[in-house]
Amino acid sequence: MTVSTASARTIMLQDTLLSYQLIRAARRSVSVRVEADSVVVRAPRWLAIHEVETALRERAAWIFRTMAWWQRHARPLVNPAWHSGAEVLYRGAMRPLSVRHGRRSDVRFDLLGFQVEALSADSVSLERMVRQWWWREAEKALIPRTVAMAARTKRTPTAIRLSRARGQWGSCNARGEVLLNWRLILLPPELADDVIAHEVAHLCELNHSPRFWTTLEALHPGTRQRRQALAEWAGLLRE
């Protein structure tokens, strides 16, 4: 199995010191991905560093243009005050949080929003309870959805697990293991399905070839057109 290697580097572009992550892998060309808070460069193992930097200089205008887009559009972190009357994100919408003291710790969600009964209503306890609830809901919603979507491809994932990754919504490896970021439960369901469909499509094509995009479109039409909509939620990945 081929193992990729990564390192943190800097380069001076247009009089600006740019930090980026360089990933060396078995590939033929240089790719650059600009995310909400990082620039990731993938390059062949054999390519000299000056050639990697030449590729970055050639794309400097695009890199800074994309970074500026992120600054304008990336959603801020959703960080409620964690008290009764605050709002909490769930399925793409802010929902009111109602808290009452009780003899047990319990979180329920209904048409009125989040109903929390807590032995202690301090902000730390409330945040921990809601986060645990988010995780359980992610397990109940995302994993079965992945199983159902994978069944349509007649491919079975070897494992489906939740992830706490800070840099990506999901991943699929050559062993057929699918990882889904638990924060997908915070997104509008259609966008969460976009990510699930993307990783399921990788069970069939572990690349981004035309066949991959055809498979993805068959699984969840319009996913490629909604990429910018998904990108606007990327601030949550730093949560």
RAMOFEN-V199616 format. One record per pair of residues at least 12 apart in sequence whose ideal C-beta (glycine too) atoms are under 10 Angstrom apart, sorted by the first residue. I is the first residue (numbers start at 1). J is the second residue. If there is no record, write none. Layout:
BEGIN
i=I j=J
i=I j=J
END
This chain:
BEGIN
i=1 j=173
i=1 j=174
i=1 j=175
i=2 j=25
i=2 j=26
i=2 j=27
i=2 j=45
i=2 j=174
i=3 j=24
i=3 j=25
i=3 j=26
i=4 j=23
i=4 j=24
i=4 j=25
i=4 j=26
i=4 j=27
i=4 j=42
i=4 j=45
i=5 j=22
i=5 j=23
i=5 j=24
i=5 j=25
i=5 j=45
i=6 j=21
i=6 j=22
i=6 j=23
i=6 j=24
i=6 j=25
i=6 j=40
i=6 j=41
i=6 j=42
i=7 j=20
i=7 j=21
i=7 j=22
i=7 j=23
i=7 j=24
i=8 j=20
i=8 j=21
i=8 j=22
i=8 j=38
i=9 j=21
i=9 j=22
i=9 j=39
i=9 j=41
i=9 j=49
i=9 j=52
i=9 j=53
i=9 j=56
i=11 j=39
i=11 j=41
i=11 j=49
i=11 j=52
i=11 j=53
i=11 j=56
i=11 j=57
i=11 j=60
i=12 j=53
i=12 j=57
i=13 j=39
i=13 j=53
i=13 j=56
i=13 j=57
i=13 j=59
i=13 j=60
i=13 j=61
i=13 j=63
i=13 j=64
i=14 j=57
i=14 j=60
i=14 j=61
i=14 j=63
i=14 j=64
i=16 j=60
i=16 j=63
i=16 j=64
i=16 j=67
i=18 j=39
i=18 j=56
i=18 j=60
i=18 j=63
i=18 j=64
i=18 j=67
i=19 j=38
i=19 j=39
i=20 j=32
i=20 j=33
i=20 j=34
i=20 j=38
i=20 j=39
i=20 j=40
i=20 j=41
i=20 j=52
i=20 j=56
i=20 j=63
i=21 j=33
i=21 j=35
i=21 j=38
i=21 j=39
i=21 j=40
i=21 j=41
i=21 j=42
i=21 j=167
i=22 j=39
i=22 j=40
i=22 j=41
i=22 j=42
i=22 j=43
i=22 j=49
i=22 j=52
i=22 j=53
i=22 j=56
i=23 j=40
i=23 j=41
i=23 j=42
i=23 j=43
i=24 j=41
i=24 j=42
i=24 j=43
i=24 j=44
i=24 j=45
i=24 j=46
i=24 j=47
i=24 j=52
i=25 j=42
i=25 j=43
i=25 j=44
i=25 j=45
i=26 j=44
i=26 j=45
i=26 j=46
i=27 j=42
i=27 j=43
i=27 j=44
i=27 j=45
i=27 j=47
i=28 j=43
i=28 j=44
i=28 j=46
i=28 j=47
i=29 j=42
i=29 j=43
i=29 j=44
i=29 j=47
i=29 j=55
i=30 j=42
i=30 j=43
i=30 j=44
i=30 j=47
i=30 j=51
i=30 j=52
i=30 j=53
i=30 j=54
i=30 j=55
i=30 j=56
i=30 j=58
i=30 j=59
i=31 j=43
i=31 j=55
i=31 j=208
i=32 j=52
i=32 j=55
i=32 j=56
i=32 j=58
i=32 j=59
i=32 j=62
i=32 j=63
i=32 j=66
i=33 j=66
i=34 j=59
i=34 j=62
i=34 j=63
i=34 j=64
i=34 j=65
i=34 j=66
i=34 j=67
i=34 j=68
i=34 j=69
i=34 j=70
i=35 j=66
i=35 j=67
i=35 j=70
i=35 j=74
i=35 j=167
i=35 j=168
i=35 j=231
i=35 j=234
i=35 j=237
i=36 j=67
i=36 j=70
i=36 j=71
i=36 j=73
i=36 j=74
i=36 j=75
i=36 j=167
i=36 j=231
i=36 j=232
i=36 j=233
i=36 j=234
i=36 j=235
i=36 j=236
i=36 j=237
i=36 j=238
i=37 j=67
i=37 j=70
i=37 j=74
i=37 j=166
i=37 j=167
i=37 j=234
i=37 j=235
i=37 j=237
i=37 j=238
i=38 j=70
i=38 j=166
i=38 j=167
i=39 j=56
i=39 j=63
i=39 j=66
i=39 j=67
i=40 j=167
i=40 j=168
i=41 j=53
i=41 j=55
i=41 j=56
i=41 j=59
i=41 j=63
i=43 j=55
i=43 j=56
i=66 j=231
i=69 j=228
i=69 j=231
i=69 j=232
i=70 j=231
i=70 j=232
i=70 j=234
i=70 j=235
i=72 j=232
i=73 j=228
i=73 j=231
i=73 j=232
i=73 j=234
i=73 j=235
i=74 j=231
i=74 j=232
i=74 j=233
i=74 j=234
i=74 j=235
i=74 j=236
i=74 j=237
i=74 j=238
i=75 j=89
i=75 j=231
i=75 j=232
i=75 j=233
i=75 j=234
i=75 j=235
i=75 j=236
i=76 j=235
i=76 j=236
i=76 j=238
i=77 j=89
i=77 j=235
i=77 j=236
i=77 j=237
i=77 j=238
i=77 j=239
i=78 j=90
i=78 j=94
i=78 j=183
i=78 j=186
i=78 j=233
i=78 j=235
i=78 j=236
i=78 j=239
i=79 j=127
i=79 j=239
i=80 j=94
i=80 j=95
i=80 j=97
i=80 j=114
i=80 j=123
i=80 j=126
i=80 j=127
i=80 j=130
i=81 j=97
i=81 j=123
i=81 j=126
i=81 j=127
i=82 j=97
i=82 j=99
i=82 j=116
i=82 j=121
i=82 j=122
i=82 j=123
i=82 j=124
i=82 j=125
i=82 j=126
i=82 j=127
i=82 j=128
i=82 j=129
i=82 j=130
i=83 j=97
i=83 j=99
i=83 j=121
i=83 j=122
i=83 j=123
i=83 j=126
i=84 j=96
i=84 j=97
i=84 j=98
i=84 j=99
i=84 j=100
i=84 j=114
i=84 j=116
i=84 j=121
i=84 j=126
i=85 j=97
i=85 j=98
i=85 j=99
i=86 j=98
i=86 j=99
i=86 j=114
i=86 j=123
i=86 j=126
i=87 j=113
i=87 j=114
i=88 j=107
i=88 j=109
i=88 j=113
i=88 j=114
i=88 j=116
i=88 j=126
i=88 j=127
i=88 j=130
i=88 j=133
i=88 j=134
i=88 j=186
i=89 j=130
i=89 j=134
i=89 j=183
i=89 j=185
i=89 j=186
i=89 j=187
i=89 j=233
i=89 j=236
i=89 j=239
i=90 j=109
i=90 j=113
i=90 j=114
i=90 j=130
i=90 j=133
i=90 j=134
i=90 j=137
i=90 j=185
i=90 j=186
i=90 j=187
i=91 j=109
i=91 j=137
i=91 j=141
i=91 j=184
i=91 j=185
i=91 j=186
i=91 j=187
i=91 j=188
i=91 j=189
i=91 j=192
i=92 j=185
i=92 j=186
i=92 j=187
i=92 j=188
i=92 j=189
i=92 j=190
i=92 j=191
i=92 j=192
i=92 j=233
i=93 j=113
i=93 j=186
i=93 j=188
i=94 j=113
i=95 j=109
i=95 j=110
i=95 j=111
i=95 j=112
i=95 j=113
i=95 j=114
i=96 j=112
i=96 j=113
i=96 j=114
i=96 j=115
i=97 j=113
i=97 j=114
i=97 j=115
i=97 j=116
i=97 j=126
i=97 j=130
i=98 j=112
i=98 j=113
i=98 j=114
i=98 j=115
i=98 j=116
i=98 j=117
i=99 j=114
i=99 j=115
i=99 j=116
i=99 j=117
i=99 j=118
i=99 j=121
i=99 j=125
i=99 j=126
i=99 j=129
i=100 j=115
i=100 j=116
i=100 j=117
i=100 j=118
i=100 j=121
i=101 j=117
i=101 j=118
i=101 j=119
i=101 j=120
i=101 j=121
i=102 j=116
i=102 j=117
i=102 j=118
i=102 j=119
i=102 j=121
i=103 j=117
i=103 j=118
i=103 j=119
i=104 j=117
i=104 j=118
i=104 j=119
i=105 j=117
i=105 j=118
i=105 j=119
i=105 j=120
i=105 j=125
i=105 j=126
i=105 j=128
i=105 j=129
i=105 j=132
i=106 j=118
i=106 j=129
i=106 j=133
i=107 j=126
i=107 j=129
i=107 j=130
i=107 j=131
i=107 j=132
i=107 j=133
i=107 j=134
i=107 j=136
i=107 j=137
i=108 j=133
i=109 j=130
i=109 j=133
i=109 j=137
i=114 j=126
i=114 j=129
i=114 j=130
i=114 j=133
i=116 j=129
i=116 j=130
i=116 j=133
i=117 j=129
i=131 j=182
i=131 j=239
i=133 j=185
i=134 j=182
i=134 j=183
i=134 j=185
i=134 j=186
i=135 j=162
i=135 j=164
i=135 j=182
i=135 j=183
i=135 j=185
i=136 j=182
i=136 j=185
i=137 j=182
i=137 j=185
i=137 j=186
i=138 j=162
i=138 j=163
i=138 j=180
i=138 j=181
i=138 j=182
i=138 j=183
i=138 j=184
i=138 j=185
i=138 j=186
i=138 j=192
i=139 j=160
i=139 j=161
i=139 j=162
i=139 j=180
i=139 j=182
i=139 j=185
i=140 j=185
i=141 j=184
i=141 j=185
i=141 j=189
i=141 j=192
i=142 j=160
i=142 j=162
i=142 j=170
i=142 j=178
i=142 j=180
i=142 j=181
i=142 j=182
i=142 j=184
i=142 j=185
i=142 j=192
i=142 j=193
i=142 j=195
i=142 j=196
i=143 j=157
i=143 j=160
i=143 j=161
i=143 j=162
i=143 j=178
i=143 j=180
i=143 j=196
i=144 j=160
i=145 j=160
i=145 j=180
i=145 j=184
i=145 j=189
i=145 j=192
i=145 j=193
i=145 j=196
i=145 j=197
i=145 j=200
i=146 j=160
i=146 j=170
i=146 j=178
i=146 j=180
i=146 j=193
i=146 j=195
i=146 j=196
i=146 j=197
i=146 j=199
i=146 j=200
i=146 j=203
i=147 j=160
i=147 j=178
i=147 j=196
i=147 j=200
i=148 j=196
i=148 j=200
i=149 j=193
i=149 j=196
i=149 j=197
i=149 j=199
i=149 j=200
i=149 j=201
i=149 j=203
i=149 j=219
i=149 j=220
i=150 j=176
i=150 j=178
i=150 j=196
i=150 j=197
i=150 j=199
i=150 j=200
i=150 j=201
i=150 j=203
i=150 j=204
i=150 j=219
i=151 j=200
i=152 j=197
i=152 j=200
i=152 j=215
i=152 j=218
i=152 j=219
i=153 j=197
i=153 j=200
i=153 j=201
i=153 j=203
i=153 j=204
i=153 j=215
i=153 j=218
i=153 j=219
i=154 j=203
i=154 j=204
i=155 j=176
i=155 j=200
i=155 j=201
i=155 j=202
i=155 j=203
i=155 j=204
i=155 j=215
i=156 j=176
i=156 j=203
i=157 j=172
i=157 j=175
i=157 j=176
i=157 j=177
i=157 j=178
i=157 j=199
i=157 j=200
i=157 j=202
i=157 j=203
i=158 j=173
i=158 j=175
i=158 j=176
i=158 j=177
i=158 j=178
i=158 j=203
i=159 j=173
i=159 j=175
i=159 j=176
i=159 j=177
i=159 j=178
i=159 j=179
i=160 j=172
i=160 j=176
i=160 j=177
i=160 j=178
i=160 j=179
i=160 j=180
i=160 j=196
i=160 j=199
i=160 j=200
i=161 j=177
i=161 j=178
i=161 j=179
i=161 j=180
i=161 j=182
i=162 j=179
i=162 j=180
i=162 j=181
i=162 j=182
i=162 j=183
i=162 j=184
i=162 j=185
i=163 j=178
i=163 j=179
i=163 j=180
i=163 j=181
i=163 j=182
i=163 j=183
i=163 j=184
i=164 j=179
i=164 j=181
i=164 j=182
i=164 j=183
i=165 j=179
i=165 j=180
i=165 j=181
i=165 j=182
i=165 j=183
i=165 j=237
i=166 j=181
i=166 j=183
i=166 j=236
i=166 j=237
i=166 j=238
i=166 j=239
i=167 j=181
i=167 j=234
i=167 j=237
i=167 j=238
i=168 j=181
i=168 j=195
i=168 j=234
i=168 j=237
i=169 j=181
i=169 j=183
i=169 j=184
i=169 j=187
i=169 j=191
i=169 j=192
i=169 j=194
i=169 j=195
i=169 j=196
i=169 j=198
i=169 j=199
i=169 j=230
i=169 j=233
i=169 j=234
i=169 j=236
i=169 j=237
i=170 j=184
i=170 j=192
i=170 j=194
i=170 j=195
i=170 j=196
i=170 j=197
i=170 j=198
i=170 j=199
i=170 j=200
i=170 j=202
i=171 j=195
i=171 j=198
i=171 j=199
i=171 j=202
i=172 j=198
i=172 j=199
i=172 j=200
i=172 j=201
i=172 j=202
i=172 j=203
i=172 j=204
i=172 j=206
i=173 j=199
i=173 j=202
i=173 j=206
i=174 j=202
i=174 j=206
i=176 j=202
i=176 j=203
i=176 j=206
i=177 j=199
i=177 j=203
i=178 j=196
i=178 j=199
i=178 j=200
i=178 j=202
i=178 j=203
i=179 j=199
i=180 j=192
i=180 j=195
i=180 j=196
i=180 j=199
i=181 j=195
i=181 j=236
i=181 j=237
i=183 j=233
i=183 j=236
i=183 j=237
i=183 j=239
i=184 j=196
i=184 j=233
i=184 j=236
i=186 j=233
i=186 j=236
i=186 j=239
i=187 j=229
i=187 j=230
i=187 j=233
i=187 j=236
i=188 j=226
i=188 j=229
i=188 j=230
i=188 j=233
i=190 j=220
i=190 j=222
i=190 j=223
i=190 j=226
i=190 j=229
i=190 j=230
i=191 j=223
i=191 j=226
i=191 j=227
i=191 j=229
i=191 j=230
i=191 j=231
i=191 j=232
i=191 j=233
i=192 j=230
i=192 j=233
i=193 j=219
i=193 j=220
i=193 j=223
i=193 j=226
i=194 j=216
i=194 j=219
i=194 j=220
i=194 j=222
i=194 j=223
i=194 j=224
i=194 j=225
i=194 j=226
i=194 j=227
i=194 j=229
i=194 j=230
i=195 j=220
i=195 j=223
i=195 j=230
i=196 j=219
i=196 j=220
i=196 j=223
i=197 j=215
i=197 j=216
i=197 j=217
i=197 j=218
i=197 j=219
i=197 j=220
i=197 j=221
i=197 j=223
i=198 j=212
i=198 j=215
i=198 j=216
i=198 j=219
i=198 j=220
i=198 j=223
i=198 j=224
i=198 j=227
i=198 j=230
i=199 j=216
i=200 j=215
i=200 j=216
i=200 j=219
i=200 j=220
i=201 j=213
i=201 j=214
i=201 j=215
i=201 j=216
i=201 j=217
i=201 j=218
i=201 j=219
i=201 j=220
i=201 j=223
i=202 j=215
i=202 j=216
i=203 j=215
i=204 j=216
i=204 j=219
END
